[in-house]
C-alpha cells in the first residue's frame, strides 16, 4: 500500500501554523479510522475539512480536541508538541469547538451562557452587573447586537450558534472548530454566521470549518484538506480547485463499469415508463430539511438518489415513509392522495424503509435474529395479534436461507453478527412485509465486498419481480449499476432527475452535483 500523502513544507512567506497534525493514527476495534493523517491551520484563515461519511473527519476533530487520544502521530500548537487527555486540556491550549447541536443552557440568559463557569464574582457571589457588562463588551467587539439579559431560548438557532461561538472565542481565541454549524440554518442565518466568521478570521483566529455544503466551502474558506477512507487525500488552496475537482477528490475517481447486472436491471426500463406510478410526490418538502421536490416511482423501477453526504437524500426518503412529516406538497400512493405521518401508515401502504443507521434506527442488538426479522410484520399486525412462535421460526428459517444469513442461528443475538449479515437481517425484516416500495438508504455501507454484491443482486431481482426500489448510495458505481433513473441532490434540493441511458456517466453526475444543474 502506498504511503499516505504528507503536507508540503510551509512556504517562507506564510506565518507558522498555529496548529499542526502530522501522521495521526487512530484505531478502534477492527477499524483503522485514521492512517497517517495531517492537517495545518494558520492564523487568520478559514480552513475546510472535507470528506464523505467514514472519511475520518469526526475522528480527526475528536483527536485534535482531546476527546480521543491519538494512537500515533504528533500534534503541535504554536510549534510545541502537545498531547490532550481531555477536551479541557485542548481548550486550555487554545482549541475550542462549536458543534452542530448547540451545547448551551437554553434556560439561562445570553450573558450567563457566554460566561458560564467564568462568571465575575464579588464577595464569593456572581457580580451580575459585571457579568452583563462583560458579555455586552464581547458581543460589541464582534459587532453583534443582542440583549444579553434575555433567555437564550428566546432566540433562533442561528443566534444561539453565534452565542456559542462568542463563548468559544472568549475561552480560546487561537483555534475555533466549527462542526457542521450551518446544517440547520436557512440562507439568511448562514449569511449572519459567515459575517461573524469573517470578523474572527480578520482578528487572526484560525477556523476549521467542517461542512458538506460545497457552495459554502467556496464562499467562506481559504484552503481545504480532503480525507478519504481515513487517509489524507490532499491539501489545496480553494482558488485552485473547481467544484468538480473537489467532489472527485472526496469520493475518488475510480468507478466500476456497468456489467451484466446493469443490463438485467434495465431490460424493461422503457416499458415501465408507461405504467402508472406506485408513488407520486408533488412538491413534497419539509422546511429546513428538504426543499419541495417531484418524484414518480413505478412498479419494478429502481430510482437512485445521488449526492454528497448531507445533500438531502435521506431527508427526501424519510418523507415517503412517514418517518418525517411533510409540511408542503402532496403524496399519492396508487393514485390516492395520502398523508403518511407515521411509519405505521406507510407500512400499511406496503412501503418499507431500511435506514442507513441500522444500529440506532434499525436493529435491536439485544434481540435475536428471529425477533428482529419478525418485528415489522408484528408491528403491522398490532401487538394484540401476536405471530405464533412456530410461524416466527418458519419465516425466519426461510429468510436466513434465502439471504444466506450467517451464522444460520435464529436465536443468535443480532449484535454479534457481522455488518453484512446485520444488513441482511434488516432486509429480511422488510421483505417479510411483501413491500411494493422498498427504500434502501446506504444498504451496502460498511460491509464486505461479497455481502455488497449479494445485496446488489437482490435489488436487481426485486426489480425484475415488480418491486419498486428507492436506492440511496454514496457510491456512484452502485447507483449507475442498479438504477433506471437517478435523482441528483445538492444542498437539500433535488436539482435533476436523469434517465439512466448511455448519456449518463459518472462525470455527468459529478458535474450535476458540483454545479447544481444538469449539463
VOZAKOL-192393 format. One record per residue (C-alpha): x, y, z. Coordinates in steps of 0.5 Angstrom, whole numbers. Layout:
(site (X; Y; Z))
...
//
This chain:
(site (0; 0; 0))
(site (3; 7; -2))
(site (4; 12; 4))
(site (-1; 17; 5))
(site (1; 24; 3))
(site (5; 29; 7))
(site (4; 36; 8))
(site (8; 40; 4))
(site (14; 45; 7))
(site (11; 51; 10))
(site (12; 57; 5))
(site (17; 62; 7))
(site (12; 68; 6))
(site (7; 65; 11))
(site (7; 65; 18))
(site (8; 59; 22))
(site (2; 55; 23))
(site (-2; 55; 30))
(site (-4; 48; 30))
(site (-1; 42; 26))
(site (-2; 35; 26))
(site (3; 30; 23))
(site (2; 23; 22))
(site (-4; 22; 26))
(site (-6; 15; 27))
(site (-13; 12; 31))
(site (-15; 5; 31))
(site (-22; 3; 34))
(site (-23; -5; 35))
(site (-23; -8; 28))
(site (-23; -1; 25))
(site (-17; 4; 23))
(site (-20; 11; 23))
(site (-14; 15; 21))
(site (-8; 13; 18))
(site (-2; 18; 18))
(site (-7; 24; 17))
(site (-4; 31; 17))
(site (-7; 38; 18))
(site (-5; 45; 18))
(site (-8; 51; 21))
(site (-6; 58; 20))
(site (-7; 65; 24))
(site (-13; 69; 20))
(site (-15; 63; 16))
(site (-22; 59; 15))
(site (-20; 52; 13))
(site (-25; 47; 11))
(site (-24; 40; 13))
(site (-28; 35; 7))
(site (-29; 28; 6))
(site (-35; 23; 5))
(site (-38; 19; 11))
(site (-33; 15; 14))
(site (-27; 19; 11))
(site (-25; 21; 19))
(site (-27; 28; 20))
(site (-30; 27; 26))
(site (-25; 22; 29))
(site (-19; 27; 27))
(site (-23; 33; 30))
(site (-24; 29; 37))
(site (-17; 27; 37))
(site (-15; 35; 36))
(site (-20; 37; 41))
(site (-18; 31; 47))
(site (-24; 27; 46))
(site (-20; 21; 43))
(site (-12; 20; 45))
(site (-8; 19; 38))
(site (-5; 12; 37))
(site (1; 15; 33))
(site (3; 22; 30))
(site (4; 29; 33))
(site (0; 35; 35))
(site (4; 42; 35))
(site (1; 48; 38))
(site (5; 54; 36))
(site (10; 49; 35))
(site (10; 46; 41))
(site (8; 38; 42))
(site (2; 37; 46))
(site (-2; 31; 48))
(site (-9; 32; 50))
(site (-12; 28; 55))
(site (-19; 31; 55))
(site (-23; 37; 52))
(site (-21; 42; 57))
(site (-13; 41; 56))
(site (-15; 42; 49))
(site (-19; 48; 51))
(site (-13; 51; 55))
(site (-8; 50; 50))
(site (-13; 55; 45))
(site (-17; 50; 41))
(site (-25; 51; 42))
(site (-30; 47; 39))
(site (-37; 49; 37))
(site (-42; 43; 35))
(site (-48; 42; 30))
(site (-52; 42; 36))
(site (-51; 48; 41))
(site (-49; 45; 48))
(site (-51; 51; 52))
(site (-56; 52; 57))
(site (-63; 55; 54))
(site (-66; 57; 60))
(site (-60; 62; 62))
(site (-59; 69; 59))
(site (-55; 70; 54))
(site (-50; 73; 58))
(site (-50; 67; 63))
(site (-48; 63; 57))
(site (-43; 67; 55))
(site (-39; 67; 61))
(site (-42; 61; 65))
(site (-36; 58; 69))
(site (-32; 64; 69))
(site (-37; 69; 72))
(site (-34; 75; 75))
(site (-35; 75; 83))
(site (-36; 80; 89))
(site (-35; 77; 96))
(site (-36; 70; 93))
(site (-42; 72; 89))
(site (-44; 73; 82))
(site (-43; 80; 80))
(site (-49; 81; 76))
(site (-48; 88; 73))
(site (-40; 86; 71))
(site (-43; 80; 68))
(site (-48; 83; 64))
(site (-43; 89; 62))
(site (-37; 84; 60))
(site (-42; 80; 56))
(site (-44; 86; 52))
(site (-37; 88; 51))
(site (-35; 81; 48))
(site (-41; 82; 43))
(site (-40; 89; 42))
(site (-32; 87; 40))
(site (-35; 82; 35))
(site (-41; 88; 32))
(site (-46; 83; 35))
(site (-53; 87; 38))
(site (-56; 82; 43))
(site (-60; 83; 49))
(site (-55; 80; 54))
(site (-61; 80; 59))
(site (-66; 76; 55))
(site (-66; 68; 56))
(site (-62; 64; 50))
(site (-68; 60; 48))
(site (-72; 66; 46))
(site (-67; 67; 40))
(site (-67; 63; 34))
(site (-62; 57; 33))
(site (-57; 62; 29))
(site (-57; 67; 34))
(site (-55; 61; 39))
(site (-50; 59; 35))
(site (-47; 66; 35))
(site (-47; 66; 42))
(site (-44; 59; 43))
(site (-38; 62; 38))
(site (-37; 68; 42))
(site (-37; 64; 48))
(site (-31; 59; 45))
(site (-27; 65; 42))
(site (-27; 68; 49))
(site (-25; 62; 52))
(site (-20; 61; 47))
(site (-18; 65; 41))
(site (-13; 61; 38))
(site (-17; 56; 34))
(site (-24; 55; 33))
(site (-27; 49; 30))
(site (-34; 49; 27))
(site (-37; 42; 26))
(site (-43; 43; 21))
(site (-45; 50; 24))
(site (-50; 51; 18))
(site (-53; 44; 17))
(site (-60; 47; 21))
(site (-60; 54; 18))
(site (-63; 58; 13))
(site (-59; 62; 8))
(site (-60; 69; 12))
(site (-58; 66; 18))
(site (-52; 63; 14))
(site (-50; 70; 12))
(site (-50; 72; 19))
(site (-46; 67; 21))
(site (-41; 68; 16))
(site (-40; 75; 18))
(site (-38; 73; 25))
(site (-33; 68; 22))
(site (-30; 73; 17))
(site (-29; 78; 23))
(site (-26; 73; 27))
(site (-21; 71; 21))
(site (-19; 78; 21))
(site (-17; 78; 28))
(site (-13; 73; 27))
(site (-17; 67; 29))
(site (-15; 60; 26))
(site (-22; 57; 24))
(site (-23; 50; 22))
(site (-30; 49; 18))
(site (-33; 42; 17))
(site (-39; 42; 13))
(site (-42; 38; 7))
(site (-44; 44; 3))
(site (-40; 46; -3))
(site (-42; 53; -4))
(site (-41; 55; 3))
(site (-34; 52; 2))
(site (-32; 56; -4))
(site (-35; 62; -1))
(site (-32; 63; 6))
(site (-26; 58; 6))
(site (-19; 60; 4))
(site (-16; 52; 4))
(site (-19; 45; 4))
(site (-16; 39; 7))
(site (-19; 33; 4))
(site (-20; 26; 7))
(site (-22; 20; 4))
(site (-22; 13; 8))
(site (-18; 15; 14))
(site (-13; 18; 10))
(site (-10; 24; 7))
(site (-12; 26; 0))
(site (-9; 32; 0))
(site (-9; 40; 2))
(site (-11; 45; -3))
(site (-12; 53; -4))
(site (-19; 54; -5))
(site (-18; 58; -11))
(site (-14; 53; -15))
(site (-20; 48; -14))
(site (-26; 47; -19))
(site (-33; 44; -16))
(site (-32; 38; -20))
(site (-25; 37; -18))
(site (-26; 38; -10))
(site (-32; 32; -11))
(site (-27; 28; -15))
(site (-22; 28; -9))
(site (-27; 27; -4))
(site (-30; 21; -7))
(site (-25; 18; -11))
(site (-25; 18; -19))
(site (-25; 10; -20))
(site (-32; 8; -22))
(site (-33; 1; -24))
(site (-36; 0; -31))
(site (-43; -3; -32))
(site (-44; -10; -32))
(site (-49; -16; -33))
(site (-52; -14; -27))
(site (-54; -7; -30))
(site (-56; -10; -37))
(site (-61; -15; -33))
(site (-64; -9; -29))
(site (-65; -4; -35))
(site (-68; -9; -40))
(site (-75; -7; -38))
(site (-74; 0; -37))
(site (-78; 3; -43))
(site (-84; -1; -41))
(site (-84; 1; -34))
(site (-84; 9; -36))
(site (-92; 7; -39))
(site (-94; 4; -32))
(site (-98; 8; -27))
(site (-93; 10; -22))
(site (-94; 7; -15))
(site (-92; 13; -11))
(site (-92; 20; -14))
(site (-89; 26; -10))
(site (-91; 33; -12))
(site (-87; 39; -9))
(site (-86; 35; -3))
(site (-82; 38; 2))
(site (-80; 40; 10))
(site (-78; 46; 12))
(site (-71; 46; 14))
(site (-69; 39; 12))
(site (-71; 38; 4))
(site (-74; 43; -1))
(site (-80; 41; -5))
(site (-79; 36; -10))
(site (-83; 32; -15))
(site (-81; 24; -16))
(site (-85; 19; -19))
(site (-83; 11; -18))
(site (-86; 6; -22))
(site (-87; -2; -20))
(site (-81; -5; -22))
(site (-77; 1; -22))
(site (-70; 3; -19))
(site (-69; 10; -17))
(site (-63; 12; -15))
(site (-61; 18; -11))
(site (-54; 21; -11))
(site (-51; 27; -8))
(site (-46; 28; -3))
(site (-47; 27; 5))
(site (-52; 32; 7))
(site (-55; 33; 1))
(site (-62; 31; 3))
(site (-62; 24; 0))
(site (-64; 21; 7))
(site (-69; 27; 8))
(site (-73; 26; 2))
(site (-73; 19; 3))
(site (-76; 20; 10))
(site (-82; 24; 8))
(site (-84; 18; 3))
(site (-84; 13; 9))
(site (-87; 18; 14))
(site (-81; 18; 19))
(site (-82; 26; 18))
(site (-88; 29; 16))
(site (-88; 34; 10))
(site (-90; 41; 11))
(site (-91; 42; 4))
(site (-94; 39; -3))
(site (-98; 32; -4))
(site (-96; 25; -4))
(site (-100; 20; -8))
(site (-100; 12; -7))
(site (-103; 8; -13))
(site (-107; 15; -15))
(site (-110; 16; -8))
(site (-107; 22; -4))
(site (-105; 20; 3))
(site (-102; 23; 9))
(site (-96; 19; 12))
(site (-95; 22; 18))
(site (-92; 16; 22))
(site (-88; 10; 19))
(site (-94; 5; 21))
(site (-98; 9; 16))
(site (-93; 8; 11))
(site (-92; 0; 12))
(site (-100; -1; 12))
(site (-99; 2; 4))
(site (-93; -3; 3))
(site (-88; 2; 4))
(site (-81; -1; 7))
(site (-75; 3; 10))
(site (-68; 1; 11))
(site (-65; 6; 15))
(site (-57; 8; 14))
(site (-57; 8; 22))
(site (-58; 0; 22))
(site (-56; 0; 29))
(site (-59; 6; 32))
(site (-66; 6; 28))
(site (-66; -1; 25))
(site (-64; -7; 29))
(site (-65; -8; 36))
(site (-58; -11; 38))
(site (-60; -15; 45))
(site (-66; -18; 41))
(site (-65; -25; 37))
(site (-64; -25; 29))
(site (-71; -28; 30))
(site (-74; -23; 34))
(site (-71; -17; 29))
(site (-74; -21; 23))
(site (-81; -21; 25))
(site (-81; -14; 28))
(site (-84; -10; 23))
(site (-89; -16; 21))
(site (-91; -16; 28))
(site (-92; -8; 29))
(site (-96; -8; 22))
(site (-101; -14; 25))
(site (-101; -10; 32))
(site (-99; -13; 39))
(site (-106; -16; 40))
(site (-105; -21; 35))
(site (-98; -24; 36))
(site (-95; -28; 31))
(site (-94; -35; 34))
(site (-87; -38; 36))
(site (-88; -43; 30))
(site (-89; -38; 25))
(site (-84; -34; 27))
(site (-79; -40; 27))
(site (-81; -42; 20))
(site (-81; -35; 17))
(site (-74; -34; 20))
(site (-71; -40; 17))
(site (-74; -38; 10))
(site (-70; -32; 10))
(site (-64; -34; 13))
(site (-63; -39; 8))
(site (-66; -34; 2))
(site (-61; -29; 4))
(site (-55; -33; 7))
(site (-55; -30; 14))
(site (-49; -33; 18))
(site (-49; -36; 23))
(site (-56; -39; 21))
(site (-58; -39; 28))
(site (-65; -36; 29))
(site (-63; -35; 37))
(site (-56; -31; 36))
(site (-56; -24; 38))
(site (-56; -20; 32))
(site (-51; -15; 35))
(site (-46; -21; 35))
(site (-47; -21; 27))
(site (-42; -18; 22))
(site (-44; -12; 19))
(site (-46; -15; 12))
(site (-50; -20; 16))
(site (-54; -15; 20))
(site (-56; -11; 14))
(site (-59; -18; 11))
(site (-63; -19; 18))
(site (-66; -12; 17))
(site (-67; -13; 9))
(site (-71; -20; 11))
(site (-75; -16; 16))
(site (-78; -11; 11))
(site (-78; -16; 5))
(site (-82; -20; 10))
(site (-88; -15; 10))
(site (-88; -16; 2))
(site (-87; -9; 0))
(site (-89; -5; -6))
(site (-84; 0; -5))
(site (-77; -1; -1))
(site (-73; 5; 1))
(site (-66; 3; 2))
(site (-61; 8; 5))
(site (-54; 6; 4))
(site (-55; -1; 5))
(site (-48; -3; 3))
(site (-44; 2; 7))
(site (-39; -1; 12))
(site (-40; -9; 9))
(site (-35; -13; 6))
(site (-35; -14; -2))
(site (-38; -21; -2))
(site (-44; -18; 2))
(site (-45; -12; -2))
(site (-45; -16; -9))
(site (-51; -20; -6))
(site (-55; -14; -4))
(site (-54; -11; -11))
(site (-56; -18; -14))
(site (-62; -18; -9))
(site (-64; -11; -11))
(site (-64; -13; -19))
(site (-68; -19; -17))
(site (-73; -15; -13))
(site (-74; -10; -19))
(site (-75; -16; -24))
(site (-80; -18; -20))
(site (-84; -12; -20))
(site (-82; -9; -13))
(site (-80; -1; -13))
(site (-74; 1; -10))
(site (-71; 7; -8))
(site (-64; 6; -7))
(site (-59; 11; -4))
(site (-52; 11; -4))
(site (-45; 15; -4))
(site (-42; 10; -9))
(site (-44; 12; -16))
(site (-42; 6; -19))
(site (-48; 3; -15))
(site (-53; 8; -17))
(site (-51; 7; -24))
(site (-51; 0; -24))
(site (-58; -1; -21))
(site (-62; 5; -23))
(site (-67; 6; -28))
(site (-67; 14; -26))
(site (-63; 18; -22))
(site (-65; 24; -17))
(site (-59; 28; -16))
(site (-59; 32; -10))
(site (-55; 38; -7))
(site (-56; 43; -1))
(site (-62; 40; 0))
(site (-65; 41; -7))
(site (-67; 35; -12))
(site (-63; 39; -18))
(site (-64; 34; -23))
(site (-67; 27; -25))
(site (-64; 23; -30))
(site (-66; 17; -34))
(site (-60; 12; -34))
(site (-58; 12; -41))
(site (-52; 12; -45))
(site (-51; 19; -44))
(site (-51; 19; -36))
(site (-44; 18; -34))
(site (-40; 19; -27))
(site (-37; 25; -30))
(site (-44; 28; -32))
(site (-47; 26; -25))
(site (-41; 29; -21))
(site (-42; 36; -25))
(site (-49; 36; -24))
(site (-47; 35; -16))
(site (-42; 40; -17))
(site (-46; 46; -21))
(site (-53; 44; -18))
(site (-55; 44; -25))
(site (-55; 38; -31))
(site (-50; 40; -36))
//
